Amino acid sequence: MTDEIIERDFYARPEEEQAQFLEYTWCGECMEVDLGMHEPKEYELNGVVIIEGLCNKCNSPIITELSDDDEDF
Ligand SMILES: [Zn+2]
């Protein structure tokens, strides 16, 4: 087990995809869906791709894990 973080470029994704990630969110603090998020970052941890942003309402981190099936290069 390594905790190596590999930086990825969120903005390399198609604009459509970016918009979806920023719009369709689940905030565990607000307990609400689709509040949206800002300041997205993308990285890979232990083989899992993670997109992290801040909730538009409460500024809590929102972390989305992508399964390999979503990989689409
Ligand atoms: Zn929130």
N, CA, C, O and the ligand as a Tripos MOL2 file, in Angstrom:
@<TRIPOS>MOLECULE
protein
  293   291    74     0     0
PROTEIN
NO_CHARGES

@<TRIPOS>ATOM
      1 N           0.8340   -1.2210    0.0000 N.3       1 MET1
      2 CA          0.0000    0.0000    0.0000 C.3       1 MET1
      3 C           0.8590    1.2580    0.0000 C.2       1 MET1
      4 O           1.6700    1.4860    0.8980 O.2       1 MET1
      5 N           0.6630    2.0350   -0.9980 N.am      2 THR2
      6 CA          1.3290    3.3370   -1.0180 C.3       2 THR2
      7 C           0.2580    4.4180   -1.0380 C.2       2 THR2
      8 O          -0.8610    4.1920   -1.5000 O.2       2 THR2
      9 N           0.5990    5.5530   -0.5490 N.am      3 ASP3
     10 CA         -0.3360    6.6720   -0.5750 C.3       3 ASP3
     11 C           0.1480    7.7160   -1.5620 C.2       3 ASP3
     12 O           0.0920    8.9190   -1.3060 O.2       3 ASP3
     13 N           0.6190    7.2300   -2.6850 N.am      4 GLU4
     14 CA          1.1740    8.1450   -3.6570 C.3       4 GLU4
     15 C           0.0650    8.8920   -4.3920 C.2       4 GLU4
     16 O          -0.8530    8.2850   -4.9440 O.2       4 GLU4
     17 N           0.1640   10.1790   -4.3870 N.am      5 ILE5
     18 CA         -0.8160   11.0010   -5.0980 C.3       5 ILE5
     19 C          -0.2410   11.4070   -6.4490 C.2       5 ILE5
     20 O           0.8300   12.0070   -6.5360 O.2       5 ILE5
     21 N          -0.9760   11.0680   -7.4890 N.am      6 ILE6
     22 CA         -0.5640   11.4460   -8.8430 C.3       6 ILE6
     23 C          -1.4670   12.5780   -9.3050 C.2       6 ILE6
     24 O          -2.6830   12.4140   -9.4070 O.2       6 ILE6
     25 N          -0.8710   13.7160   -9.5820 N.am      7 GLU7
     26 CA         -1.6510   14.8640  -10.0280 C.3       7 GLU7
     27 C          -2.2140   14.6210  -11.4160 C.2       7 GLU7
     28 O          -1.5190   14.0940  -12.2850 O.2       7 GLU7
     29 N          -3.4550   14.9960  -11.6280 N.am      8 ARG8
     30 CA         -4.0660   14.9410  -12.9470 C.3       8 ARG8
     31 C          -4.6470   16.3100  -13.2640 C.2       8 ARG8
     32 O          -4.7870   17.1630  -12.3870 O.2       8 ARG8
     33 N          -4.9790   16.5000  -14.5260 N.am      9 ASP9
     34 CA         -5.4600   17.8150  -14.9380 C.3       9 ASP9
     35 C          -6.9650   17.7780  -15.2100 C.2       9 ASP9
     36 O          -7.4130   17.2880  -16.2470 O.2       9 ASP9
     37 N          -7.7210   18.2980  -14.2700 N.am     10 PHE10
     38 CA         -9.1780   18.3220  -14.4240 C.3      10 PHE10
     39 C          -9.5810   19.0570  -15.6940 C.2      10 PHE10
     40 O         -10.5280   18.6700  -16.3800 O.2      10 PHE10
     41 N          -8.8520   20.1160  -15.9930 N.am     11 TYR11
     42 CA         -9.2190   20.9620  -17.1340 C.3      11 TYR11
     43 C          -8.8760   20.3390  -18.4790 C.2      11 TYR11
     44 O          -9.1870   20.8920  -19.5330 O.2      11 TYR11
     45 N          -8.2200   19.1600  -18.4230 N.am     12 ALA12
     46 CA         -7.9540   18.4330  -19.6650 C.3      12 ALA12
     47 C          -9.2020   17.6800  -20.1110 C.2      12 ALA12
     48 O          -9.2720   17.1980  -21.2420 O.2      12 ALA12
     49 N         -10.1770   17.5800  -19.2280 N.am     13 ARG13
     50 CA        -11.4220   16.9000  -19.5910 C.3      13 ARG13
     51 C         -12.2540   17.7810  -20.5280 C.2      13 ARG13
     52 O         -12.1130   19.0040  -20.5380 O.2      13 ARG13
     53 N         -13.1200   17.1420  -21.3110 N.am     14 PRO14
     54 CA        -14.0060   17.9290  -22.1740 C.3      14 PRO14
     55 C         -14.8570   18.8750  -21.3260 C.2      14 PRO14
     56 O         -15.2510   18.5410  -20.2080 O.2      14 PRO14
     57 N         -15.1300   20.0520  -21.8690 N.am     15 GLU15
     58 CA        -15.8780   21.0670  -21.1190 C.3      15 GLU15
     59 C         -17.2030   20.5350  -20.5960 C.2      15 GLU15
     60 O         -17.6360   20.8680  -19.4930 O.2      15 GLU15
     61 N         -17.8350   19.7020  -21.4100 N.am     16 GLU16
     62 CA        -19.1240   19.1290  -21.0220 C.3      16 GLU16
     63 C         -18.9930   18.3100  -19.7310 C.2      16 GLU16
     64 O         -19.8100   18.4010  -18.8140 O.2      16 GLU16
     65 N         -17.9310   17.5140  -19.7090 N.am     17 GLU17
     66 CA        -17.6770   16.6660  -18.5440 C.3      17 GLU17
     67 C         -17.3680   17.5210  -17.3240 C.2      17 GLU17
     68 O         -17.8690   17.2670  -16.2280 O.2      17 GLU17
     69 N         -16.5420   18.5270  -17.5260 N.am     18 GLN18
     70 CA        -16.2180   19.4310  -16.4240 C.3      18 GLN18
     71 C         -17.4920   20.0110  -15.8250 C.2      18 GLN18
     72 O         -17.6670   20.0420  -14.6070 O.2      18 GLN18
     73 N         -18.3690   20.4650  -16.7000 N.am     19 ALA19
     74 CA        -19.6100   21.1000  -16.2490 C.3      19 ALA19
     75 C         -20.4520   20.1230  -15.4440 C.2      19 ALA19
     76 O         -21.0770   20.4920  -14.4500 O.2      19 ALA19
     77 N         -20.4590   18.8690  -15.8890 N.am     20 GLN20
     78 CA        -21.2520   17.8680  -15.1620 C.3      20 GLN20
     79 C         -20.6930   17.6190  -13.7720 C.2      20 GLN20
     80 O         -21.4300   17.5440  -12.7890 O.2      20 GLN20
     81 N         -19.3680   17.4930  -13.7140 N.am     21 PHE21
     82 CA        -18.7470   17.2520  -12.4090 C.3      21 PHE21
     83 C         -19.0060   18.4190  -11.4640 C.2      21 PHE21
     84 O         -19.2010   18.2220  -10.2650 O.2      21 PHE21
     85 N         -19.0070   19.6280  -12.0040 N.am     22 LEU22
     86 CA        -19.1800   20.8150  -11.1650 C.3      22 LEU22
     87 C         -20.6300   21.0170  -10.7550 C.2      22 LEU22
     88 O         -20.9260   21.6820   -9.7620 O.2      22 LEU22
     89 N         -21.5270   20.4330  -11.5360 N.am     23 GLU23
     90 CA        -22.9440   20.6740  -11.2770 C.3      23 GLU23
     91 C         -23.5760   19.5740  -10.4280 C.2      23 GLU23
     92 O         -24.3100   19.8500   -9.4790 O.2      23 GLU23
     93 N         -23.2750   18.3110  -10.7870 N.am     24 TYR24
     94 CA        -23.9270   17.1980  -10.1030 C.3      24 TYR24
     95 C         -23.0680   16.7220   -8.9370 C.2      24 TYR24
     96 O         -22.1610   15.9070   -9.1020 O.2      24 TYR24
     97 N         -23.3690   17.2370   -7.7840 N.am     25 THR25
     98 CA        -22.5630   16.9470   -6.6050 C.3      25 THR25
     99 C         -23.4340   16.4080   -5.4840 C.2      25 THR25
    100 O         -24.6590   16.5210   -5.5070 O.2      25 THR25
    101 N         -22.7740   15.8270   -4.5200 N.am     26 TRP26
    102 CA        -23.4430   15.4370   -3.2800 C.3      26 TRP26
    103 C         -22.6150   16.0180   -2.1460 C.2      26 TRP26
    104 O         -21.4440   15.6730   -1.9840 O.2      26 TRP26
    105 N         -23.2210   16.8990   -1.3620 N.am     27 CYS27
    106 CA        -22.5060   17.4850   -0.2420 C.3      27 CYS27
    107 C         -22.9540   16.8050    1.0490 C.2      27 CYS27
    108 O         -24.1320   16.8420    1.4010 O.2      27 CYS27
    109 N         -22.0070   16.1850    1.7480 N.am     28 GLY28
    110 CA        -22.2980   15.5000    2.9940 C.3      28 GLY28
    111 C         -22.5790   16.4600    4.1350 C.2      28 GLY28
    112 O         -23.2030   16.0780    5.1250 O.2      28 GLY28
    113 N         -22.1310   17.6870    4.0120 N.am     29 GLU29
    114 CA        -22.3950   18.7000    5.0390 C.3      29 GLU29
    115 C         -23.8110   19.2440    4.9010 C.2      29 GLU29
    116 O         -24.5700   19.2920    5.8690 O.2      29 GLU29
    117 N         -24.1520   19.6520    3.6890 N.am     30 CYS30
    118 CA        -25.4890   20.2070    3.4320 C.3      30 CYS30
    119 C         -26.5380   19.0930    3.3360 C.2      30 CYS30
    120 O         -27.7350   19.3450    3.4700 O.2      30 CYS30
    121 N         -26.0700   17.8520    3.1000 N.am     31 MET31
    122 CA        -26.9630   16.7250    2.8570 C.3      31 MET31
    123 C         -27.9050   17.0320    1.6910 C.2      31 MET31
    124 O         -29.1040   16.7580    1.7440 O.2      31 MET31
    125 N         -27.3320   17.5990    0.6570 N.am     32 GLU32
    126 CA        -28.1330   17.9470   -0.5140 C.3      32 GLU32
    127 C         -27.3630   17.6070   -1.7820 C.2      32 GLU32
    128 O         -26.1320   17.6300   -1.8060 O.2      32 GLU32
    129 N         -28.1140   17.2900   -2.8380 N.am     33 VAL33
    130 CA        -27.4770   17.0230   -4.1210 C.3      33 VAL33
    131 C         -27.4780   18.2740   -4.9860 C.2      33 VAL33
    132 O         -28.2740   19.1960   -4.8080 O.2      33 VAL33
    133 N         -26.5290   18.2570   -5.9490 N.am     34 ASP34
    134 CA        -26.5050   19.2460   -7.0300 C.3      34 ASP34
    135 C         -26.4300   20.6960   -6.5600 C.2      34 ASP34
    136 O         -27.0150   21.5810   -7.1840 O.2      34 ASP34
    137 N         -25.7220   20.9420   -5.4750 N.am     35 LEU35
    138 CA        -25.4730   22.3250   -5.0660 C.3      35 LEU35
    139 C         -24.3740   22.9330   -5.9220 C.2      35 LEU35
    140 O         -24.2500   24.1510   -6.0500 O.2      35 LEU35
    141 N         -23.5900   22.0470   -6.4970 N.am     36 GLY36
    142 CA        -22.4740   22.5120   -7.3070 C.3      36 GLY36
    143 C         -21.2230   22.6960   -6.4760 C.2      36 GLY36
    144 O         -21.2850   22.7800   -5.2500 O.2      36 GLY36
    145 N         -20.0820   22.7580   -7.1550 N.am     37 MET37
    146 CA        -18.8210   22.9860   -6.4540 C.3      37 MET37
    147 C         -17.8940   23.8250   -7.3180 C.2      37 MET37
    148 O         -18.1060   23.9940   -8.5180 O.2      37 MET37
    149 N         -16.8580   24.3460   -6.6680 N.am     38 HIS38
    150 CA        -15.8820   25.1610   -7.3830 C.3      38 HIS38
    151 C         -14.4720   24.7480   -6.9760 C.2      38 HIS38
    152 O         -14.2900   23.9210   -6.0810 O.2      38 HIS38
    153 N         -13.4900   25.3230   -7.6320 N.am     39 GLU39
    154 CA        -12.0760   24.9840   -7.4010 C.3      39 GLU39
    155 C         -11.8080   23.4820   -7.4800 C.2      39 GLU39
    156 O         -11.2780   22.8830   -6.5440 O.2      39 GLU39
    157 N         -12.1840   22.8830   -8.6120 N.am     40 PRO40
    158 CA        -11.9690   21.4400   -8.7540 C.3      40 PRO40
    159 C         -10.4900   21.0820   -8.9070 C.2      40 PRO40
    160 O          -9.7180   21.7850   -9.5590 O.2      40 PRO40
    161 N         -10.1330   19.9700   -8.2880 N.am     41 LYS41
    162 CA         -8.7930   19.4060   -8.4400 C.3      41 LYS41
    163 C          -8.9870   17.9510   -8.7790 C.2      41 LYS41
    164 O          -9.9420   17.3130   -8.3330 O.2      41 LYS41
    165 N          -8.0660   17.4300   -9.5770 N.am     42 GLU42
    166 CA         -8.1590   16.0110   -9.9110 C.3      42 GLU42
    167 C          -6.8350   15.3320   -9.6130 C.2      42 GLU42
    168 O          -5.7680   15.8520   -9.9390 O.2      42 GLU42
    169 N          -6.9170   14.1760   -8.9940 N.am     43 TYR43
    170 CA         -5.6990   13.4180   -8.7260 C.3      43 TYR43
    171 C          -6.0290   11.9400   -8.5930 C.2      43 TYR43
    172 O          -7.1890   11.5360   -8.5250 O.2      43 TYR43
    173 N          -4.9700   11.1590   -8.5580 N.am     44 GLU44
    174 CA         -5.1360    9.7200   -8.4720 C.3      44 GLU44
    175 C          -4.4670    9.2460   -7.1870 C.2      44 GLU44
    176 O          -3.3200    9.5950   -6.9100 O.2      44 GLU44
    177 N          -5.1880    8.4530   -6.4090 N.am     45 LEU45
    178 CA         -4.6520    7.9420   -5.1500 C.3      45 LEU45
    179 C          -4.8960    6.4450   -5.0930 C.2      45 LEU45
    180 O          -6.0390    5.9900   -5.1430 O.2      45 LEU45
    181 N          -3.8190    5.6840   -4.9880 N.am     46 ASN46
    182 CA         -3.9320    4.2220   -4.9330 C.3      46 ASN46
    183 C          -4.7590    3.6750   -6.0910 C.2      46 ASN46
    184 O          -5.5580    2.7560   -5.9110 O.2      46 ASN46
    185 N          -4.5660    4.2360   -7.2620 N.am     47 GLY47
    186 CA         -5.2360    3.7240   -8.4490 C.3      47 GLY47
    187 C          -6.6590    4.2200   -8.6240 C.2      47 GLY47
    188 O          -7.3350    3.8600   -9.5880 O.2      47 GLY47
    189 N          -7.1180    5.0530   -7.6870 N.am     48 VAL48
    190 CA         -8.4750    5.5900   -7.7990 C.3      48 VAL48
    191 C          -8.3940    7.0620   -8.2010 C.2      48 VAL48
    192 O          -7.6730    7.8460   -7.5830 O.2      48 VAL48
    193 N          -9.1380    7.4240   -9.2390 N.am     49 VAL49
    194 CA         -9.1630    8.8090   -9.6720 C.3      49 VAL49
    195 C         -10.1720    9.5750   -8.8280 C.2      49 VAL49
    196 O         -11.3190    9.1590   -8.6650 O.2      49 VAL49
    197 N          -9.7210   10.6970   -8.3020 N.am     50 ILE50
    198 CA        -10.5540   11.4690   -7.4000 C.3      50 ILE50
    199 C         -10.6660   12.9100   -7.8970 C.2      50 ILE50
    200 O          -9.6730   13.5330   -8.2730 O.2      50 ILE50
    201 N         -11.8860   13.4180   -7.8880 N.am     51 ILE51
    202 CA        -12.1040   14.8240   -8.2000 C.3      51 ILE51
    203 C         -12.6170   15.4890   -6.9310 C.2      51 ILE51
    204 O         -13.6060   15.0670   -6.3320 O.2      51 ILE51
    205 N         -11.9100   16.5410   -6.5470 N.am     52 GLU52
    206 CA        -12.2210   17.1940   -5.2840 C.3      52 GLU52
    207 C         -12.5100   18.6630   -5.5350 C.2      52 GLU52
    208 O         -11.7720   19.3360   -6.2550 O.2      52 GLU52
    209 N         -13.5840   19.1560   -4.9410 N.am     53 GLY53
    210 CA        -13.9120   20.5690   -5.0840 C.3      53 GLY53
    211 C         -14.5220   21.0830   -3.7940 C.2      53 GLY53
    212 O         -14.5920   20.3610   -2.8000 O.2      53 GLY53
    213 N         -14.9620   22.3310   -3.8120 N.am     54 LEU54
    214 CA        -15.5600   22.9300   -2.6270 C.3      54 LEU54
    215 C         -17.0270   23.2320   -2.8950 C.2      54 LEU54
    216 O         -17.3800   23.7810   -3.9390 O.2      54 LEU54
    217 N         -17.8760   22.8670   -1.9420 N.am     55 CYS55
    218 CA        -19.3150   23.0680   -2.0750 C.3      55 CYS55
    219 C         -19.6380   24.5460   -2.2810 C.2      55 CYS55
    220 O         -19.1070   25.4140   -1.5880 O.2      55 CYS55
    221 N         -20.5120   24.8130   -3.2390 N.am     56 ASN56
    222 CA        -20.8830   26.2060   -3.5160 C.3      56 ASN56
    223 C         -21.6460   26.8370   -2.3590 C.2      56 ASN56
    224 O         -21.7000   28.0610   -2.2420 O.2      56 ASN56
    225 N         -22.2320   26.0090   -1.5080 N.am     57 LYS57
    226 CA        -23.0500   26.5400   -0.4320 C.3      57 LYS57
    227 C         -22.2680   26.7040    0.8740 C.2      57 LYS57
    228 O         -22.3370   27.7490    1.5220 O.2      57 LYS57
    229 N         -21.5180   25.6530    1.2550 N.am     58 CYS58
    230 CA        -20.8660   25.6850    2.5750 C.3      58 CYS58
    231 C         -19.3420   25.6340    2.5000 C.2      58 CYS58
    232 O         -18.6670   25.7200    3.5260 O.2      58 CYS58
    233 N         -18.7980   25.4940    1.2900 N.am     59 ASN59
    234 CA        -17.3410   25.4470    1.1110 C.3      59 ASN59
    235 C         -16.6700   24.2270    1.7160 C.2      59 ASN59
    236 O         -15.4520   24.2200    1.8950 O.2      59 ASN59
    237 N         -17.4330   23.2050    2.0310 N.am     60 SER60
    238 CA        -16.8190   21.9580    2.4800 C.3      60 SER60
    239 C         -16.2690   21.2010    1.2790 C.2      60 SER60
    240 O         -16.7970   21.3130    0.1720 O.2      60 SER60
    241 N         -15.2130   20.4340    1.4990 N.am     61 PRO61
    242 CA        -14.6810   19.6430    0.3830 C.3      61 PRO61
    243 C         -15.6890   18.5880   -0.0590 C.2      61 PRO61
    244 O         -16.3170   17.9140    0.7570 O.2      61 PRO61
    245 N         -15.8200   18.4700   -1.3650 N.am     62 ILE62
    246 CA        -16.6440   17.4200   -1.9570 C.3      62 ILE62
    247 C         -15.7160   16.5160   -2.7380 C.2      62 ILE62
    248 O         -15.0000   16.9650   -3.6330 O.2      62 ILE62
    249 N         -15.7300   15.2390   -2.3950 N.am     63 ILE63
    250 CA        -14.8150   14.3080   -3.0310 C.3      63 ILE63
    251 C         -15.5960   13.2890   -3.8260 C.2      63 ILE63
    252 O         -16.4680   12.5990   -3.2980 O.2      63 ILE63
    253 N         -15.2740   13.2030   -5.1000 N.am     64 THR64
    254 CA        -15.9270   12.2440   -5.9850 C.3      64 THR64
    255 C         -14.9020   11.2280   -6.4430 C.2      64 THR64
    256 O         -13.8890   11.5880   -7.0410 O.2      64 THR64
    257 N         -15.1590    9.9680   -6.1670 N.am     65 GLU65
    258 CA        -14.2700    8.9130   -6.6410 C.3      65 GLU65
    259 C         -14.8090    8.3490   -7.9440 C.2      65 GLU65
    260 O         -15.9930    8.0330   -8.0650 O.2      65 GLU65
    261 N         -13.9210    8.2300   -8.9060 N.am     66 LEU66
    262 CA        -14.3340    7.6790  -10.1900 C.3      66 LEU66
    263 C         -13.8860    6.2340  -10.2890 C.2      66 LEU66
    264 O         -12.7380    5.9070   -9.9890 O.2      66 LEU66
    265 N         -14.7880    5.3800  -10.7070 N.am     67 SER67
    266 CA        -14.4000    3.9930  -10.9410 C.3      67 SER67
    267 C         -13.6880    3.9030  -12.2750 C.2      67 SER67
    268 O         -13.7950    4.8030  -13.1070 O.2      67 SER67
    269 N         -12.9610    2.8140  -12.4760 N.am     68 ASP68
    270 CA        -12.1950    2.6510  -13.7110 C.3      68 ASP68
    271 C         -13.1040    2.6950  -14.9350 C.2      68 ASP68
    272 O         -12.6850    3.0950  -16.0210 O.2      68 ASP68
    273 N         -14.3410    2.2840  -14.7430 N.am     69 ASP69
    274 CA        -15.2720    2.2300  -15.8740 C.3      69 ASP69
    275 C         -15.5020    3.6070  -16.4810 C.2      69 ASP69
    276 O         -15.8530    3.7310  -17.6550 O.2      69 ASP69
    277 N         -15.3030    4.6300  -15.6760 N.am     70 ASP70
    278 CA        -15.5500    5.9790  -16.1590 C.3      70 ASP70
    279 C         -14.3820    6.5370  -16.9650 C.2      70 ASP70
    280 O         -14.5000    7.5670  -17.6290 O.2      70 ASP70
    281 N         -13.2630    5.8410  -16.8930 N.am     71 GLU71
    282 CA        -12.0940    6.3230  -17.6210 C.3      71 GLU71
    283 C         -12.3880    6.3280  -19.1150 C.2      71 GLU71
    284 O         -12.8690    5.3400  -19.6710 O.2      71 GLU71
    285 N         -12.1000    7.4230  -19.7390 N.am     72 ASP72
    286 CA        -12.5090    7.6040  -21.1250 C.3      72 ASP72
    287 C         -11.5230    8.5120  -21.8290 C.2      72 ASP72
    288 O         -11.7380    9.7180  -21.9430 O.2      72 ASP72
    289 N         -10.4450    7.9220  -22.2980 N.am     73 PHE73
    290 CA         -9.4260    8.7670  -22.9300 C.3      73 PHE73
    291 C          -9.5650    8.7680  -24.4270 C.2      73 PHE73
    292 O          -8.7890    9.4280  -25.1190 O.2      73 PHE73
    293 ZN        -22.3030   22.0000    1.2940 Zn       74 ZN74
@<TRIPOS>BOND
     1     1     2 1
     2     2     3 1
     3     3     4 2
     4     3     5 am
     5     5     6 1
     6     6     7 1
     7     7     8 2
     8     7     9 am
     9     9    10 1
    10    10    11 1
    11    11    12 2
    12    11    13 am
    13    13    14 1
    14    14    15 1
    15    15    16 2
    16    15    17 am
    17    17    18 1
    18    18    19 1
    19    19    20 2
    20    19    21 am
    21    21    22 1
    22    22    23 1
    23    23    24 2
    24    23    25 am
    25    25    26 1
    26    26    27 1
    27    27    28 2
    28    27    29 am
    29    29    30 1
    30    30    31 1
    31    31    32 2
    32    31    33 am
    33    33    34 1
    34    34    35 1
    35    35    36 2
    36    35    37 am
    37    37    38 1
    38    38    39 1
    39    39    40 2
    40    39    41 am
    41    41    42 1
    42    42    43 1
    43    43    44 2
    44    43    45 am
    45    45    46 1
    46    46    47 1
    47    47    48 2
    48    47    49 am
    49    49    50 1
    50    50    51 1
    51    51    52 2
    52    51    53 am
    53    53    54 1
    54    54    55 1
    55    55    56 2
    56    55    57 am
    57    57    58 1
    58    58    59 1
    59    59    60 2
    60    59    61 am
    61    61    62 1
    62    62    63 1
    63    63    64 2
    64    63    65 am
    65    65    66 1
    66    66    67 1
    67    67    68 2
    68    67    69 am
    69    69    70 1
    70    70    71 1
    71    71    72 2
    72    71    73 am
    73    73    74 1
    74    74    75 1
    75    75    76 2
    76    75    77 am
    77    77    78 1
    78    78    79 1
    79    79    80 2
    80    79    81 am
    81    81    82 1
    82    82    83 1
    83    83    84 2
    84    83    85 am
    85    85    86 1
    86    86    87 1
    87    87    88 2
    88    87    89 am
    89    89    90 1
    90    90    91 1
    91    91    92 2
    92    91    93 am
    93    93    94 1
    94    94    95 1
    95    95    96 2
    96    95    97 am
    97    97    98 1
    98    98    99 1
    99    99   100 2
   100    99   101 am
   101   101   102 1
   102   102   103 1
   103   103   104 2
   104   103   105 am
   105   105   106 1
   106   106   107 1
   107   107   108 2
   108   107   109 am
   109   109   110 1
   110   110   111 1
   111   111   112 2
   112   111   113 am
   113   113   114 1
   114   114   115 1
   115   115   116 2
   116   115   117 am
   117   117   118 1
   118   118   119 1
   119   119   120 2
   120   119   121 am
   121   121   122 1
   122   122   123 1
   123   123   124 2
   124   123   125 am
   125   125   126 1
   126   126   127 1
   127   127   128 2
   128   127   129 am
   129   129   130 1
   130   130   131 1
   131   131   132 2
   132   131   133 am
   133   133   134 1
   134   134   135 1
   135   135   136 2
   136   135   137 am
   137   137   138 1
   138   138   139 1
   139   139   140 2
   140   139   141 am
   141   141   142 1
   142   142   143 1
   143   143   144 2
   144   143   145 am
   145   145   146 1
   146   146   147 1
   147   147   148 2
   148   147   149 am
   149   149   150 1
   150   150   151 1
   151   151   152 2
   152   151   153 am
   153   153   154 1
   154   154   155 1
   155   155   156 2
   156   155   157 am
   157   157   158 1
   158   158   159 1
   159   159   160 2
   160   159   161 am
   161   161   162 1
   162   162   163 1
   163   163   164 2
   164   163   165 am
   165   165   166 1
   166   166   167 1
   167   167   168 2
   168   167   169 am
   169   169   170 1
   170   170   171 1
   171   171   172 2
   172   171   173 am
   173   173   174 1
   174   174   175 1
   175   175   176 2
   176   175   177 am
   177   177   178 1
   178   178   179 1
   179   179   180 2
   180   179   181 am
   181   181   182 1
   182   182   183 1
   183   183   184 2
   184   183   185 am
   185   185   186 1
   186   186   187 1
   187   187   188 2
   188   187   189 am
   189   189   190 1
   190   190   191 1
   191   191   192 2
   192   191   193 am
   193   193   194 1
   194   194   195 1
   195   195   196 2
   196   195   197 am
   197   197   198 1
   198   198   199 1
   199   199   200 2
   200   199   201 am
   201   201   202 1
   202   202   203 1
   203   203   204 2
   204   203   205 am
   205   205   206 1
   206   206   207 1
   207   207   208 2
   208   207   209 am
   209   209   210 1
   210   210   211 1
   211   211   212 2
   212   211   213 am
   213   213   214 1
   214   214   215 1
   215   215   216 2
   216   215   217 am
   217   217   218 1
   218   218   219 1
   219   219   220 2
   220   219   221 am
   221   221   222 1
   222   222   223 1
   223   223   224 2
   224   223   225 am
   225   225   226 1
   226   226   227 1
   227   227   228 2
   228   227   229 am
   229   229   230 1
   230   230   231 1
   231   231   232 2
   232   231   233 am
   233   233   234 1
   234   234   235 1
   235   235   236 2
   236   235   237 am
   237   237   238 1
   238   238   239 1
   239   239   240 2
   240   239   241 am
   241   241   242 1
   242   242   243 1
   243   243   244 2
   244   243   245 am
   245   245   246 1
   246   246   247 1
   247   247   248 2
   248   247   249 am
   249   249   250 1
   250   250   251 1
   251   251   252 2
   252   251   253 am
   253   253   254 1
   254   254   255 1
   255   255   256 2
   256   255   257 am
   257   257   258 1
   258   258   259 1
   259   259   260 2
   260   259   261 am
   261   261   262 1
   262   262   263 1
   263   263   264 2
   264   263   265 am
   265   265   266 1
   266   266   267 1
   267   267   268 2
   268   267   269 am
   269   269   270 1
   270   270   271 1
   271   271   272 2
   272   271   273 am
   273   273   274 1
   274   274   275 1
   275   275   276 2
   276   275   277 am
   277   277   278 1
   278   278   279 1
   279   279   280 2
   280   279   281 am
   281   281   282 1
   282   282   283 1
   283   283   284 2
   284   283   285 am
   285   285   286 1
   286   286   287 1
   287   287   288 2
   288   287   289 am
   289   289   290 1
   290   290   291 1
   291   291   292 2
@<TRIPOS>SUBSTRUCTURE
     1 MET1         2 RESIDUE 1 A MET
     2 THR2         6 RESIDUE 1 A THR
     3 ASP3        10 RESIDUE 1 A ASP
     4 GLU4        14 RESIDUE 1 A GLU
     5 ILE5        18 RESIDUE 1 A ILE
     6 ILE6        22 RESIDUE 1 A ILE
     7 GLU7        26 RESIDUE 1 A GLU
     8 ARG8        30 RESIDUE 1 A ARG
     9 ASP9        34 RESIDUE 1 A ASP
    10 PHE10       38 RESIDUE 1 A PHE
    11 TYR11       42 RESIDUE 1 A TYR
    12 ALA12       46 RESIDUE 1 A ALA
    13 ARG13       50 RESIDUE 1 A ARG
    14 PRO14       54 RESIDUE 1 A PRO
    15 GLU15       58 RESIDUE 1 A GLU
    16 GLU16       62 RESIDUE 1 A GLU
    17 GLU17       66 RESIDUE 1 A GLU
    18 GLN18       70 RESIDUE 1 A GLN
    19 ALA19       74 RESIDUE 1 A ALA
    20 GLN20       78 RESIDUE 1 A GLN
    21 PHE21       82 RESIDUE 1 A PHE
    22 LEU22       86 RESIDUE 1 A LEU
    23 GLU23       90 RESIDUE 1 A GLU
    24 TYR24       94 RESIDUE 1 A TYR
    25 THR25       98 RESIDUE 1 A THR
    26 TRP26      102 RESIDUE 1 A TRP
    27 CYS27      106 RESIDUE 1 A CYS
    28 GLY28      110 RESIDUE 1 A GLY
    29 GLU29      114 RESIDUE 1 A GLU
    30 CYS30      118 RESIDUE 1 A CYS
    31 MET31      122 RESIDUE 1 A MET
    32 GLU32      126 RESIDUE 1 A GLU
    33 VAL33      130 RESIDUE 1 A VAL
    34 ASP34      134 RESIDUE 1 A ASP
    35 LEU35      138 RESIDUE 1 A LEU
    36 GLY36      142 RESIDUE 1 A GLY
    37 MET37      146 RESIDUE 1 A MET
    38 HIS38      150 RESIDUE 1 A HIS
    39 GLU39      154 RESIDUE 1 A GLU
    40 PRO40      158 RESIDUE 1 A PRO
    41 LYS41      162 RESIDUE 1 A LYS
    42 GLU42      166 RESIDUE 1 A GLU
    43 TYR43      170 RESIDUE 1 A TYR
    44 GLU44      174 RESIDUE 1 A GLU
    45 LEU45      178 RESIDUE 1 A LEU
    46 ASN46      182 RESIDUE 1 A ASN
    47 GLY47      186 RESIDUE 1 A GLY
    48 VAL48      190 RESIDUE 1 A VAL
    49 VAL49      194 RESIDUE 1 A VAL
    50 ILE50      198 RESIDUE 1 A ILE
    51 ILE51      202 RESIDUE 1 A ILE
    52 GLU52      206 RESIDUE 1 A GLU
    53 GLY53      210 RESIDUE 1 A GLY
    54 LEU54      214 RESIDUE 1 A LEU
    55 CYS55      218 RESIDUE 1 A CYS
    56 ASN56      222 RESIDUE 1 A ASN
    57 LYS57      226 RESIDUE 1 A LYS
    58 CYS58      230 RESIDUE 1 A CYS
    59 ASN59      234 RESIDUE 1 A ASN
    60 SER60      238 RESIDUE 1 A SER
    61 PRO61      242 RESIDUE 1 A PRO
    62 ILE62      246 RESIDUE 1 A ILE
    63 ILE63      250 RESIDUE 1 A ILE
    64 THR64      254 RESIDUE 1 A THR
    65 GLU65      258 RESIDUE 1 A GLU
    66 LEU66      262 RESIDUE 1 A LEU
    67 SER67      266 RESIDUE 1 A SER
    68 ASP68      270 RESIDUE 1 A ASP
    69 ASP69      274 RESIDUE 1 A ASP
    70 ASP70      278 RESIDUE 1 A ASP
    71 GLU71      282 RESIDUE 1 A GLU
    72 ASP72      286 RESIDUE 1 A ASP
    73 PHE73      290 RESIDUE 1 A PHE
    74 ZN74       293 GROUP 0 **** ****
